[in-house]
Amino acid sequence: MLINPRARARLDERLGTLKPIGRYAVPHKGWIRALRDALGMSGRQLGKRMGITAQSVAELERSEALGTIRLQTLRRAAEALDCTLVYALIPNTSLAGAVEARARKLAQRELSRVSQSMALEDQAVHDADIEQRIRTYIEQALRDRDLWDEP
């Protein structure tokens, strides 16, 4: 039996409001540079607010654009720009869909082994029974914690 369906559904609902994720695409030069430019703030001025040099501001803007900036540094820059850093991991599909797909994959893999054995013993499983067998296997044999172990 799979666990946490309500918690998963609540999180899916919260994360669903963040889609489409394209609207959060990082500007070419990064958020820090885009916001600083939009505010008309120089690198020296941002550096002073952060307690660093203008050269360090250029380095952190470069590291953000490259995706290597530390989260703590990004938070400091956001505060200096009078912004709030929002951090989220947004699933490409729903969490419920990801769990269901993984459970089905594991069930199909396990049941194909069983079906192969049964076929060798002249006890082949009929296609009409496969979907029910998959559902039964998921309900009775799988737990959430087992889904993500690699065989």
Order of alpha helices (4+ residues) and beta strands (2+ residues): alpha-alpha-alpha-alpha-alpha-alpha-alpha
